Amino acid sequence: MMWIANGLVLLVAALHAYFLVLEMFLWDKPAGMKAFGLTPEQAAATKVMAGNQGLYNGFLAAGLVWGVLLGEAGLAIKLFFLGCVIVAGIYGAATASRKILWVQALPACVALLCVVIA
């Protein structure tokens, strides 16, 4: 069961690495604007903010990978970073887009549940 839990944690990490790329490098490119429903003007006006947000997503991804790499000793780290992802997803859903609840918070909740059970 632990390999399934760790696989889900790594999936959440991969999602956040993808968010990093979208927000830091593709925000004002067609892929980034399409993903976030932005006009070129909106993308240009928010590019710096998005880069900062992408960096935070990278930290979340790094923390989740770190927790998996530590094996059994990484349990608390995985729980902490999954909790951070869930809180960020709930906040994003409440303030920006409900889609964030399903794309960010739900996968982290499933991973957290599996980590706790394993």
Secondary structure, DSSP 8 states (H G I E B T S, - for coil): -HHHHHHHHHHHHHHHHHHHHHHHTSTTSHHHHHHHT--HHHHHHHHHHHHHHHHHHHHHHHHHHHHHHTGGGGHHHHHHHHHHHHHHHHHHHHHT-THHIIIIIHHHHHHHHHHHH-
